[in-house]
Each structure stands twice: as structure tokens, then as C-alpha cells.
Amino acid sequence: MIVKKDDFLKNLKLASRFTASRLSSNILLSGVYLKKEKKLLHFYATNLNFYFHSTLEVKDEKNFDLVVEPKNIIDFLSYLNKNEFDLLIEDKKIVVKAEKNQGEFPLFPKEDFPLPPKINEKQEEIKKEILEKNLPLVLFACASDESRPVLTGVNFVSEDGKMLLVGTDGFRLSLLKVEKEIDLPNMIVSASFLREVLGLLTKEEKIFFSYSKDEKAVYFKIDNIELYSRIIEGEYPPFEKVIPTQEGKTKIVVEKESFLQNLKLISVFSRELSNIVILDVKKDGVYLRPKTEEETTKNQAFLEAEVKGEEIKVAFNIKFLLEFLNHVLGERIVVEILRPDAPVSFKDEEKENFLHIIMPVRIS
């Protein structure tokens, strides 16, 4: 079977991102299932939480199905200069041949390869820009630690014709309120899965989405690629409790780029001192200093700011501040501080429907 290298390689690379690690007890899940039917070559991959499916048109009529370990094939094809190659299926191996270049790769047992769940519900169209503008604002706040699975996902909550998107890792929280474009139940969807969805967005203005209550799964279709994910089951923490209910005693308005630049300056010193930065808010602006055992002004950066209210000191993990500033798009940031030990609100002045909260670190 003659195959175009770039198209085959693209599909195999994408599928490999959805395989289980080699440490998995099921070796089958570290492979990619190739199934040839009529003039379509299907690519399947899964780690049992996420499922991948794509298709590639080919000319050969011979049908087959097999499971391959993708990494070595991807590496071999990446170094191959030819635009096309011959894909040969032999006993217990697959052969990639291009003129005098040839590579042989073993097959995995193909029995019982888990295919994506059957989702028969109606597919709804979603504009690409809705995902591109909104998801990044909450994804970065989700946990990566699997010890509390619900925190590794984005919480979707329907509320009065709106949709709340919530992400938190227990130390910070992003909350975004958007128009309800499609009818969705309350559910938690894996943040890492949604990052994969974002990474696959192309020039297409719309993608297709579906939700299956019976399968407890969500489905996205982007061009010839289909992605499936089981929703995360469990009770999301009561995030409303950390949202400040009264105005901060101190309000700061700063230029985002200036804030970002000064944080990078002070990170030179704070990265050697637990990555904690102290914001010392004065009437004339904000002084940024690393947290040290002895209070000193030897290493500091000054941030011009509009300051209203009381002078105050508050400390943060500098990583949380940097990630927040790297994801918001507005030019000015509003910070509201109630107390040095209470959740602090961060807002993009140009995006009223978005709120980010960071828990401070104890200074003493």
C-alpha cells in the first residue's frame, strides 16, 4: 500500500499523544490501532480516559487491522526523505519501504483493543474562537497532581442562562462566566484533554461537540479528527467560599507588562528563596522583594501603580503571579486585597466576566 509520508506521520504522531505510557500494565494501550476499511485507514489510540480517532484516504483496497508501537515508526519516517513509502503487512511485523530504505517494526496483539465509546447524541457546532478565548483562562489554574482528580478538570456549571468555567488547584482559582452557547449539564472535564483539543484547532471556524449522558463522555470533532473523554466523576469543592464577598481594603491598578517585567526581575532572587515574592504596597506604588529571613531592601523592584486604601504587605508564590499575567490579554490589572491572609482578587480590567484568585503565603 503506497502512503503519503507527511499525512501518515501527522496522524500517527497525533494518535501517539493519546496512548498510555509504557509503564501501563496493559501494553496494548501504548500502541496505535490501524484499521484499513475500503479506502480509509483509521488511526485509534486510547489511555482509557481519552480516545483518539482519525482517518486517512488511501488507494489500496486490501483491508487489515493491527496494533503498532508508534515511537520507532515516527522516528524512522521523520528521517526518511521520500514523500511516499510502501506499507507492507507481514507476519507479526509491519514494513516501511521507500526505494532501498526499509524498516521493520513488530506488531502488538490486536485482540480487544478498546475503541471509543458510542456517542449517538446530536452534534452541535461551536465557534473556534469561543474555546480559544475562554479555555486558556481557566486551564492554567487546574491541578496537575492526580491525588484529587476533580481538581485536574474544568468545572462547567450552568447558571441562569450562563455557563461558569472554573479551574482550581486549591491554591488559586480562575472563574469565567460566558454566554451559554450550547446546552450542557454540570460536569467536570479533564484539563489535559481540553489542552489537546485546543492544540488541534486549525483554521476551521467551527468544531463539533456532543455529550453522552449514558457514556458519561464528551466528544469533539475537528476536521477528520475525533476526540473523546470520560468526564471526571466526583464532587467539585465549593469554590464559592473563597470568592471575596466584600471589597478589598486596598486596591491596586497596574500595567500588566510592567508588572510582568518587574516580577521577572525579582525572580532572579526569589527563585533561590522558596520562589516567594512580597508585594509591599505603599502610597507611591508597589515594592517587590523576595522573602528573606531578615527584611531588607537590597534586592527589590519598584512597580508604578494606582493605589487606593491602606498600605499593606502580602506575599505570593511568584509562579502563580507569572502564570496569571501570561494568560490574561488586557493591558491593565486590578488587584484587590482584604488582608494578608485572605484570598486576593486579580482582574483583567478589560474582561469583566473573569476573576482570578490567589491565596497569599504567610510572610512571618
KESE-293141 format. One record per residue: x, y, z of N, C-alpha, C, O in turn; chain; residue number from 1. Coordinates in steps of 0.05 Angstrom, whole numbers. Example, Ala and Ser with C-alpha at 12.3 -4.5 7.8 and 13.67 -1.06 7.14 Angstrom:
<pts>
n.X  n.Y  n.Z  ca.X  ca.Y  ca.Z  c.X  c.Y  c.Z  o.X  o.Y  o.Z  chaine  num
264  -114  156  246  -90  156  264  -66  156  285  -66  169  A  1
257  -45  142  273  -21  143  258  1  157  268  23  161  A  2
</pts>
This chain:
<pts>
n.X  n.Y  n.Z  ca.X  ca.Y  ca.Z  c.X  c.Y  c.Z  o.X  o.Y  o.Z  chaine  num
17  -24  0  0  0  0  18  25  0  34  28  18  A  1
15  42  -20  30  67  -22  17  88  -5  -7  93  -7  A  2
33  101  12  23  120  31  39  146  30  63  145  27  A  3
25  169  31  40  195  32  51  198  60  37  196  80  A  4
77  202  61  91  203  87  81  224  106  75  218  129  A  5
78  249  97  71  271  115  44  266  127  40  271  151  A  6
24  257  111  -3  252  122  -3  229  142  -16  231  163  A  7
11  208  136  12  185  154  26  193  180  17  186  202  A  8
48  207  177  64  215  201  48  233  219  49  231  243  A  9
34  252  207  17  271  222  -3  256  239  -6  261  263  A  10
-18  237  227  -38  222  241  -26  204  263  -37  202  284  A  11
-4  192  257  9  174  276  19  190  300  17  181  323  A  12
31  213  295  41  230  317  18  239  335  20  238  360  A  13
-4  247  323  -27  256  339  -38  233  356  -44  236  379  A  14
-41  210  343  -51  187  357  -33  179  381  -43  171  402  A  15
-7  181  377  12  173  398  9  190  423  16  181  445  A  16
-2  214  420  -5  231  444  -27  221  462  -29  230  485  A  17
-44  203  452  -66  193  468  -62  164  478  -80  152  489  A  18
-38  154  474  -32  127  483  -24  128  513  -17  149  523  A  19
-26  105  526  -17  103  554  13  101  554  26  93  535  A  20
25  108  577  54  107  580  63  77  579  47  59  583  A  21
88  73  574  99  46  573  98  32  600  101  8  602  A  22
94  48  621  92  37  648  65  24  653  61  11  674  A  23
47  28  634  20  17  638  21  -13  639  37  -26  626  A  24
3  -25  655  3  -54  658  -8  -67  632  -4  -91  628  A  25
-22  -52  616  -33  -62  591  -16  -51  567  -19  -28  560  A  26
1  -68  556  19  -59  535  4  -50  510  13  -34  494  A  27
-20  -62  507  -37  -55  484  -43  -25  482  -44  -14  461  A  28
-46  -13  506  -54  16  507  -31  34  499  -35  58  495  A  29
-6  24  498  16  41  489  19  40  458  37  52  447  A  30
2  25  445  3  23  416  -19  39  402  -38  49  415  A  31
-17  41  376  -37  54  359  -49  32  341  -36  17  328  A  32
-76  32  341  -91  12  326  -96  23  298  -109  44  295  A  33
-86  9  278  -91  17  250  -111  -2  237  -107  -26  238  A  34
-132  8  226  -153  -8  214  -159  2  186  -168  25  183  A  35
-154  -14  166  -158  -7  138  -185  -18  129  -190  -42  129  A  36
-204  0  122  -230  -8  111  -235  7  86  -236  32  85  A  37
-239  -8  64  -243  3  37  -220  23  31  -197  14  30  A  38
-226  49  28  -205  67  21  -197  86  43  -186  107  39  A  39
-204  78  68  -197  94  91  -180  78  110  -185  55  116  A  40
-158  91  119  -141  80  140  -148  94  166  -145  119  168  A  41
-157  79  186  -166  90  212  -143  89  232  -129  68  233  A  42
-140  110  248  -120  110  269  -135  113  296  -151  131  299  A  43
-130  94  314  -143  94  340  -122  94  362  -101  80  359  A  44
-127  108  384  -109  107  407  -125  114  432  -144  129  430  A  45
-116  103  455  -131  109  479  -113  103  504  -95  86  503  A  46
-119  118  526  -108  111  552  -130  103  571  -126  102  595  A  47
-154  98  559  -179  91  573  -193  114  585  -217  112  593  A  48
-180  137  588  -194  162  595  -200  179  571  -222  190  568  A  49
-181  180  553  -184  195  528  -182  175  504  -169  155  506  A  50
-197  182  483  -196  166  459  -191  184  435  -202  206  433  A  51
-176  173  416  -169  188  391  -177  171  367  -174  147  367  A  52
-188  185  347  -194  171  322  -191  191  299  -201  213  300  A  53
-176  183  278  -174  199  254  -173  181  230  -170  156  233  A  54
-176  192  206  -176  176  182  -158  188  161  -153  212  160  A  55
-149  171  143  -131  179  121  -140  164  96  -143  139  97  A  56
-144  179  75  -152  165  49  -128  152  37  -107  164  34  A  57
-132  127  28  -111  112  14  -123  99  -10  -148  96  -12  A  58
-106  90  -29  -116  79  -54  -120  49  -53  -136  38  -68  A  59
-105  36  -37  -105  6  -36  -132  -4  -26  -144  8  -8  A  60
-141  -26  -37  -167  -38  -30  -165  -59  -8  -186  -67  4  A  61
-141  -69  -2  -138  -91  17  -143  -82  46  -131  -62  55  A  62
-160  -96  60  -167  -89  87  -148  -103  107  -138  -125  101  A  63
-143  -90  130  -127  -103  151  -132  -88  177  -143  -66  177  A  64
-124  -99  199  -124  -85  224  -101  -96  241  -96  -120  242  A  65
-87  -78  255  -63  -85  270  -57  -64  290  -67  -41  289  A  66
-40  -70  310  -31  -51  330  -1  -48  329  14  -68  330  A  67
9  -23  327  38  -18  325  46  0  349  31  15  359  A  68
72  -3  356  84  15  375  93  39  359  110  36  341  A  69
83  63  364  87  85  345  114  99  345  122  110  325  A  70
128  99  368  151  117  370  173  111  350  182  129  336  A  71
181  86  346  202  79  328  194  84  299  210  93  282  A  72
169  80  292  159  85  265  160  115  260  168  124  238  A  73
151  131  280  152  160  277  180  170  273  186  186  255  A  74
199  160  289  227  168  286  238  160  258  251  176  245  A  75
232  136  249  242  127  223  231  144  201  246  153  183  A  76
205  149  201  193  165  180  203  194  181  205  207  160  A  77
208  204  205  218  232  207  245  236  193  251  258  183  A  78
261  215  192  287  216  179  287  208  150  307  210  136  A  79
264  199  141  261  189  113  256  213  95  238  229  100  A  80
272  215  74  270  238  56  248  235  35  239  255  24  A  81
239  211  30  219  207  9  192  217  17  185  217  40  A  82
176  226  -3  149  236  2  129  214  5  107  218  17  A  83
135  190  -6  117  168  -5  132  143  4  157  141  0  A  84
118  124  15  131  98  22  111  76  19  86  81  17  A  85
121  52  17  104  28  15  100  16  42  120  9  56  A  86
75  12  50  69  0  76  61  -29  71  41  -35  59  A  87
78  -48  81  73  -76  77  66  -90  103  79  -84  123  A  88
47  -107  102  38  -122  126  48  -151  123  40  -165  105  A  89
66  -159  141  76  -186  141  70  -199  168  59  -187  186  A  90
76  -225  170  70  -240  194  84  -227  219  109  -227  220  A  91
69  -217  237  79  -206  262  97  -181  259  111  -175  277  A  92
95  -168  236  111  -144  233  99  -126  211  84  -136  194  A  93
106  -101  212  98  -82  191  124  -71  179  144  -66  193  A  94
124  -68  153  148  -60  138  144  -33  125  124  -30  110  A  95
162  -14  130  161  12  116  184  12  96  207  9  103  A  96
177  15  70  197  12  49  195  36  30  174  43  20  A  97
218  49  25  220  71  6  245  67  -10  267  73  0  A  98
242  58  -35  265  50  -52  283  31  -36  274  9  -29  A  99
308  38  -31  326  19  -18  326  22  13  341  8  27  A  100
310  41  23  308  45  52  285  27  62  263  26  50  A  101
290  14  84  270  -4  95  272  -7  125  294  -8  136  A  102
249  -7  138  248  -11  167  226  -31  174  204  -30  163  A  103
233  -49  192  213  -69  202  206  -64  231  224  -59  247  A  104
180  -66  237  171  -59  264  152  -81  273  134  -88  258  A  105
155  -90  298  138  -112  308  109  -102  313  104  -79  317  A  106
91  -121  313  63  -116  318  56  -124  347  67  -143  357  A  107
37  -110  359  26  -118  385  2  -136  379  -10  -135  357  A  108
-6  -153  398  -31  -168  395  -54  -148  392  -55  -128  407  A  109
-72  -153  373  -93  -133  367  -120  -139  381  -138  -123  380  A  110
-122  -163  393  -148  -171  404  -157  -152  426  -141  -144  443  A  111
-183  -146  425  -195  -130  446  -184  -102  450  -183  -91  472  A  112
-174  -90  428  -166  -62  430  -190  -45  436  -210  -46  422  A  113
-189  -28  457  -213  -13  465  -218  10  446  -202  28  443  A  114
-241  10  433  -249  30  414  -265  52  429  -274  48  452  A  115
-268  76  417  -282  99  430  -310  91  437  -322  74  425  A  116
-322  105  457  -350  100  464  -368  108  442  -362  126  426  A  117
-391  95  440  -411  102  420  -427  126  430  -441  125  451  A  118
-425  148  416  -440  173  423  -459  179  400  -451  188  379  A  119
-485  175  406  -506  178  385  -520  205  388  -537  211  371  A  120
-514  220  409  -528  246  412  -521  265  390  -500  263  377  A  121
-538  284  386  -535  304  365  -509  321  369  -502  328  392  A  122
-495  325  347  -471  342  348  -479  371  344  -495  378  327  A  123
-467  388  361  -472  417  359  -446  431  351  -424  423  358  A  124
-450  452  336  -427  468  326  -418  488  347  -435  501  360  A  125
-392  491  351  -381  511  369  -360  527  353  -344  516  338  A  126
-362  554  355  -342  570  342  -315  567  355  -313  566  380  A  127
-294  565  339  -267  561  349  -259  583  369  -246  577  389  A  128
-267  607  363  -257  630  380  -268  628  408  -256  639  427  A  129
-291  615  412  -303  612  439  -284  596  456  -279  603  480  A  130
-273  574  445  -254  558  460  -227  572  463  -216  572  485  A  131
-217  584  442  -191  597  443  -190  620  462  -169  624  475  A  132
-211  635  465  -211  658  482  -215  651  511  -205  665  529  A  133
-231  630  516  -240  625  544  -225  603  558  -217  607  581  A  134
-220  580  545  -208  558  560  -181  564  572  -176  556  595  A  135
-163  578  558  -136  584  570  -137  598  596  -119  596  613  A  136
-158  614  600  -161  630  625  -166  613  650  -162  622  672  A  137
-176  588  646  -181  571  669  -163  547  670  -158  535  691  A  138
-153  538  647  -137  513  646  -112  515  663  -104  496  676  A  139
-99  538  663  -73  541  677  -76  539  707  -57  533  721  A  140
-101  543  717  -105  542  746  -112  514  756  -114  510  780  A  141
-117  495  737  -124  468  745  -100  453  756  -77  459  749  A  142
-105  434  773  -83  418  786  -72  398  766  -85  389  748  A  143
-46  392  770  -33  371  754  -30  346  771  -25  324  761  A  144
-32  349  798  -29  327  816  -55  310  816  -77  320  820  A  145
-52  284  810  -75  266  807  -87  257  833  -106  242  833  A  146
-76  266  856  -85  257  882  -114  266  887  -129  253  901  A  147
-122  288  875  -150  297  876  -160  301  848  -158  323  837  A  148
-170  280  835  -177  280  807  -196  303  798  -193  314  777  A  149
-215  311  816  -234  332  808  -220  358  802  -229  375  787  A  150
-197  363  816  -183  388  812  -166  388  787  -155  409  779  A  151
-163  366  773  -149  365  748  -167  371  724  -158  370  701  A  152
-192  378  730  -210  384  708  -222  412  710  -220  426  731  A  153
-235  421  689  -250  446  688  -279  439  696  -292  421  685  A  154
-289  454  715  -317  450  725  -335  468  709  -333  493  709  A  155
-354  456  694  -374  471  678  -400  471  694  -411  450  702  A  156
-410  496  700  -434  499  716  -454  516  702  -447  539  694  A  157
-478  506  697  -499  522  685  -512  540  707  -519  530  729  A  158
-516  565  699  -527  583  719  -542  606  705  -529  624  693  A  159
-569  606  707  -585  628  697  -578  636  668  -573  659  661  A  160
-578  616  650  -572  621  622  -543  627  616  -536  632  593  A  161
-526  625  636  -497  629  632  -483  603  638  -495  584  649  A  162
-458  602  631  -441  579  637  -417  588  652  -402  606  643  A  163
-413  577  676  -389  583  692  -367  562  685  -373  538  684  A  164
-343  572  681  -320  554  677  -301  559  701  -293  582  705  A  165
-295  538  716  -280  541  740  -256  522  739  -258  499  732  A  166
-232  533  746  -209  516  749  -194  523  775  -191  547  780  A  167
-185  504  790  -171  509  815  -152  486  822  -158  463  815  A  168
-130  492  835  -113  471  846  -112  472  876  -95  459  889  A  169
-130  488  888  -130  490  917  -115  514  928  -118  522  951  A  170
-98  526  911  -82  550  919  -90  575  903  -85  597  911  A  171
-103  570  880  -112  592  863  -137  583  848  -142  559  847  A  172
-151  602  838  -177  595  825  -182  614  802  -179  639  805  A  173
-191  604  779  -200  620  757  -230  616  753  -239  593  752  A  174
-244  637  750  -273  636  746  -281  653  722  -275  677  722  A  175
-294  641  703  -302  655  679  -332  650  674  -341  628  674  A  176
-347  672  669  -375  670  663  -380  677  634  -374  699  626  A  177
-391  658  618  -395  663  590  -424  657  582  -439  645  597  A  178
-432  666  558  -458  660  548  -460  630  543  -441  618  535  A  179
-484  619  548  -488  591  545  -494  585  515  -517  588  506  A  180
-474  578  500  -476  574  471  -490  547  465  -506  546  446  A  181
-485  527  481  -498  501  477  -508  490  503  -500  499  525  A  182
-527  471  502  -539  461  526  -521  440  538  -518  418  527  A  183
-510  446  561  -492  428  575  -501  423  603  -511  442  616  A  184
-497  399  613  -503  394  642  -479  403  658  -457  409  647  A  185
-482  404  684  -459  409  702  -440  385  700  -449  362  703  A  186
-415  390  695  -396  367  692  -367  377  695  -362  401  693  A  187
-349  358  700  -320  364  702  -306  350  680  -308  326  677  A  188
-291  365  663  -277  354  640  -247  358  644  -238  380  652  A  189
-232  337  639  -203  338  643  -190  361  630  -195  367  606  A  190
-173  376  645  -159  399  634  -139  390  613  -135  404  593  A  191
-125  368  618  -105  359  598  -119  351  572  -107  355  551  A  192
-143  340  573  -158  334  549  -165  359  534  -162  361  510  A  193
-174  379  549  -182  405  536  -158  419  524  -160  433  504  A  194
-134  415  536  -110  426  524  -104  413  497  -95  426  478  A  195
-109  387  495  -105  373  470  -125  383  449  -118  386  426  A  196
-150  388  457  -169  399  439  -160  426  428  -161  431  404  A  197
-150  444  446  -140  470  437  -117  467  418  -115  482  399  A  198
-99  448  424  -76  444  407  -82  435  379  -66  437  361  A  199
-106  424  375  -113  413  349  -130  433  332  -137  427  309  A  200
-137  455  344  -154  474  329  -138  485  305  -115  492  307  A  201
-152  485  283  -139  494  258  -153  520  249  -163  535  265  A  202
-152  525  223  -165  549  213  -196  546  212  -210  565  206  A  203
-205  522  218  -234  518  219  -247  537  239  -238  540  262  A  204
-269  551  230  -282  569  248  -301  555  268  -307  565  289  A  205
-309  530  260  -327  516  278  -317  487  282  -304  475  265  A  206
-323  477  306  -317  449  311  -343  437  322  -362  452  328  A  207
-344  411  323  -369  398  332  -365  385  359  -344  375  366  A  208
-387  387  375  -386  377  402  -411  361  408  -432  366  398  A  209
-407  341  425  -430  325  435  -424  315  463  -401  312  471  A  210
-446  310  478  -443  299  505  -462  275  507  -485  276  499  A  211
-452  253  518  -468  229  523  -472  224  552  -452  219  567  A  212
-496  226  561  -502  220  589  -498  191  595  -488  184  617  A  213
-505  173  577  -503  144  582  -473  136  584  -466  120  601  A  214
-456  147  566  -428  140  566  -412  157  585  -388  151  590  A  215
-424  178  596  -410  197  613  -385  207  599  -363  206  610  A  216
-388  217  575  -365  225  558  -372  249  541  -396  254  535  A  217
-352  265  534  -354  287  516  -339  280  490  -321  264  490  A  218
-348  293  468  -337  287  442  -332  313  427  -349  331  427  A  219
-309  315  414  -303  337  396  -294  326  369  -280  306  367  A  220
-303  340  348  -295  333  321  -283  357  308  -295  378  306  A  221
-257  354  300  -243  376  287  -232  365  261  -213  350  260  A  222
-244  374  239  -236  364  212  -240  333  212  -262  324  216  A  223
-218  318  207  -221  289  206  -214  276  232  -210  251  233  A  224
-211  291  253  -202  281  279  -225  281  299  -240  300  302  A  225
-228  258  313  -249  256  334  -235  250  360  -218  233  363  A  226
-243  266  381  -232  263  408  -254  257  427  -276  269  426  A  227
-249  238  445  -269  231  466  -255  232  493  -232  226  496  A  228
-271  239  513  -260  238  541  -283  231  560  -305  241  558  A  229
-276  213  578  -295  208  600  -295  232  618  -274  244  623  A  230
-319  240  628  -319  262  647  -309  252  674  -309  228  680  A  231
-299  271  690  -287  264  716  -310  263  736  -325  283  740  A  232
-313  241  749  -334  238  769  -324  245  797  -301  240  804  A  233
-342  257  812  -334  266  839  -347  293  844  -358  306  827  A  234
-344  302  869  -356  327  877  -335  349  877  -315  347  891  A  235
-341  370  861  -323  392  860  -324  408  886  -346  412  897  A  236
-302  419  896  -302  434  921  -319  459  919  -322  470  897  A  237
-331  468  941  -348  492  940  -332  517  935  -324  531  954  A  238
-326  523  910  -308  545  903  -319  572  911  -304  591  914  A  239
-345  574  913  -357  600  920  -347  611  947  -347  635  951  A  240
-338  593  964  -330  601  991  -304  618  991  -299  633  1010  A  241
-288  615  970  -262  630  970  -265  657  955  -246  673  954  A  242
-288  661  942  -292  686  928  -298  708  948  -318  706  963  A  243
-282  729  949  -287  751  969  -315  763  965  -324  769  943  A  244
-328  766  988  -355  778  987  -356  807  994  -377  820  992  A  245
-333  818  1002  -332  847  1007  -308  859  993  -288  845  987  A  246
-309  885  988  -288  898  974  -262  898  990  -262  899  1015  A  247
-240  897  976  -214  897  989  -208  924  1002  -217  945  992  A  248
-193  924  1023  -185  949  1036  -164  964  1020  -160  988  1024  A  249
-151  949  1003  -130  961  986  -135  953  957  -139  929  951  A  250
-135  972  939  -140  967  911  -116  978  895  -109  1001  898  A  251
-105  961  877  -82  969  861  -89  965  832  -101  945  824  A  252
-82  985  816  -85  982  786  -58  986  774  -44  1006  778  A  253
-49  966  759  -21  966  748  -22  959  718  -41  946  708  A  254
-1  968  704  2  959  676  13  930  676  32  924  689  A  255
-1  914  660  6  885  661  36  880  653  50  865  667  A  256
45  892  631  72  887  622  93  897  642  114  884  646  A  257
87  919  656  106  929  676  106  910  700  128  904  711  A  258
83  900  708  81  881  730  97  855  723  112  845  739  A  259
93  846  698  107  821  689  137  825  689  152  808  698  A  260
146  848  678  174  853  677  187  855  704  209  845  708  A  261
174  868  723  185  871  749  185  845  765  203  840  781  A  262
166  828  760  166  802  772  189  785  762  202  770  777  A  263
195  787  736  217  772  725  244  782  737  262  767  742  A  264
245  808  742  269  819  754  274  807  782  295  799  789  A  265
252  807  798  255  798  825  257  768  827  266  757  847  A  266
249  754  806  251  724  806  280  715  806  286  693  814  A  267
298  733  797  326  726  798  335  720  827  352  702  831  A  268
323  733  846  330  729  874  310  710  888  318  694  905  A  269
284  712  881  265  695  895  267  666  889  259  649  905  A  270
277  659  865  279  630  858  299  616  876  298  591  878  A  271
316  630  889  335  618  908  324  619  936  337  609  955  A  272
300  631  939  289  635  966  260  626  966  242  642  972  A  273
255  601  959  228  589  960  208  600  940  184  594  941  A  274
217  616  921  200  627  900  177  644  911  156  646  899  A  275
182  657  934  162  675  946  169  704  941  192  712  945  A  276
149  719  932  153  748  928  134  763  946  111  756  949  A  277
145  784  958  128  802  976  121  827  960  138  840  949  A  278
95  833  960  85  858  949  81  877  972  63  874  988  A  279
98  897  973  97  917  995  83  942  983  96  958  969  A  280
57  945  988  41  966  976  44  992  992  36  993  1016  A  281
54  1012  979  56  1039  991  39  1059  975  28  1052  954  A  282
37  1083  985  21  1103  971  33  1110  944  18  1117  926  A  283
59  1108  941  72  1116  916  74  1093  896  83  1097  873  A  284
66  1068  904  68  1046  886  73  1020  901  69  1018  925  A  285
83  1000  887  87  973  899  117  966  897  129  967  875  A  286
128  958  920  156  948  920  155  917  921  142  905  938  A  287
169  905  903  171  876  901  197  867  912  219  876  904  A  288
196  848  931  220  838  944  218  807  947  196  797  951  A  289
241  793  947  240  765  954  236  762  984  244  779  999  A  290
224  740  992  220  735  1020  247  725  1032  258  705  1024  A  291
257  739  1052  282  732  1065  277  731  1095  257  741  1106  A  292
296  719  1109  293  717  1139  295  744  1152  281  750  1171  A  293
311  762  1140  313  789  1150  302  808  1129  309  807  1106  A  294
285  826  1138  273  845  1119  295  864  1109  309  876  1125  A  295
297  866  1083  318  882  1071  308  894  1045  289  884  1032  A  296
320  916  1037  314  929  1012  337  926  992  338  941  972  A  297
355  908  997  378  905  980  370  896  952  379  907  932  A  298
351  877  950  342  867  924  312  874  922  296  861  935  A  299
305  892  905  277  899  902  272  911  874  290  920  861  A  300
246  911  867  238  924  842  214  942  849  198  935  866  A  301
212  965  835  190  983  841  170  983  818  178  985  794  A  302
145  980  825  123  979  805  105  1003  809  93  1006  830  A  303
104  1019  788  85  1042  789  57  1032  789  50  1013  774  A  304
40  1043  806  12  1034  809  -6  1056  819  3  1074  834  A  305
-31  1053  812  -52  1070  825  -61  1055  850  -72  1033  849  A  306
-56  1068  873  -62  1054  898  -84  1069  913  -82  1094  917  A  307
-104  1054  921  -126  1065  937  -129  1048  962  -129  1024  961  A  308
-132  1061  985  -136  1047  1010  -111  1045  1027  -93  1061  1025  A  309
-110  1024  1043  -89  1021  1063  -63  1011  1051  -63  996  1032  A  310
-40  1019  1064  -15  1006  1057  -15  978  1069  -25  974  1091  A  311
-3  959  1054  -5  931  1063  18  915  1051  29  922  1030  A  312
25  893  1064  44  874  1053  30  847  1049  16  838  1067  A  313
35  835  1026  23  809  1020  43  793  1004  57  804  986  A  314
45  767  1008  65  750  995  51  729  978  30  718  985  A  315
64  722  955  53  701  938  75  683  927  99  690  926  A  316
67  659  919  84  643  902  87  657  875  67  662  862  A  317
111  664  868  115  681  844  106  667  819  98  680  799  A  318
107  640  819  99  625  796  69  630  789  61  633  766  A  319
53  633  810  24  637  806  19  664  793  2  667  776  A  320
34  685  802  31  711  791  40  712  761  26  723  744  A  321
62  699  756  73  698  728  53  684  709  48  694  687  A  322
42  662  718  24  647  701  -2  662  696  -12  662  673  A  323
-12  676  716  -35  692  712  -30  714  692  -46  718  673  A  324
-8  729  695  -2  751  677  4  741  648  -1  756  629  A  325
14  717  645  20  707  619  -5  697  604  -4  692  580  A  326
-27  695  618  -52  685  605  -73  707  600  -89  704  582  A  327
-72  728  616  -92  750  611  -82  767  588  -58  770  583  A  328
-102  779  574  -95  794  549  -97  824  553  -86  839  537  A  329
-111  833  574  -115  862  578  -89  876  585  -69  864  592  A  330
-90  902  583  -66  919  588  -63  927  617  -41  933  626  A  331
-85  926  632  -84  935  660  -97  914  678  -117  902  671  A  332
-84  911  702  -92  891  721  -102  905  746  -89  923  756  A  333
-124  895  757  -135  906  782  -131  884  804  -140  861  801  A  334
-119  893  826  -114  875  848  -128  886  873  -125  909  880  A  335
-144  869  886  -159  877  910  -151  859  933  -153  835  932  A  336
-141  872  955  -130  858  978  -147  865  1003  -150  889  1009  A  337
-157  845  1016  -173  849  1040  -154  848  1065  -153  866  1081  A  338
-139  826  1067  -120  822  1088  -96  805  1077  -99  793  1056  A  339
-73  805  1091  -50  790  1081  -55  760  1082  -40  745  1069  A  340
-76  751  1096  -81  722  1098  -107  714  1085  -117  691  1089  A  341
-119  732  1070  -145  726  1057  -141  724  1026  -122  735  1016  A  342
-158  709  1012  -156  706  983  -155  734  970  -170  752  977  A  343
-137  737  951  -133  763  937  -145  760  908  -139  741  894  A  344
-160  780  900  -173  780  874  -155  794  853  -143  815  858  A  345
-153  782  830  -139  793  807  -158  795  784  -172  775  777  A  346
-160  818  771  -179  821  748  -165  834  725  -147  851  728  A  347
-173  826  701  -166  839  676  -185  862  673  -210  857  670  A  348
-175  886  672  -193  910  671  -211  909  646  -233  921  646  A  349
-203  895  625  -219  894  600  -237  870  599  -251  867  579  A  350
-237  852  619  -254  828  618  -269  825  644  -260  812  663  A  351
-293  837  645  -308  838  669  -319  811  678  -326  807  701  A  352
-320  792  659  -332  766  666  -311  746  676  -317  722  678  A  353
-287  755  682  -265  738  690  -254  747  717  -249  770  722  A  354
-250  727  735  -239  733  762  -218  711  768  -223  687  764  A  355
-195  720  778  -174  701  786  -168  707  815  -165  730  823  A  356
-165  686  831  -159  689  860  -135  672  867  -131  650  858  A  357
-117  685  882  -93  671  892  -92  673  922  -96  694  934  A  358
-86  650  935  -83  650  964  -55  661  971  -35  651  960  A  359
-53  680  989  -27  690  997  -11  670  1013  -22  650  1023  A  360
15  676  1015  33  659  1032  39  675  1058  41  700  1057  A  361
41  661  1080  47  675  1105  75  688  1103  94  676  1094  A  362
77  713  1111  102  728  1110  120  720  1133  144  717  1130  A  363
109  717  1157  125  710  1181  121  681  1188  133  672  1208  A  364
</pts>
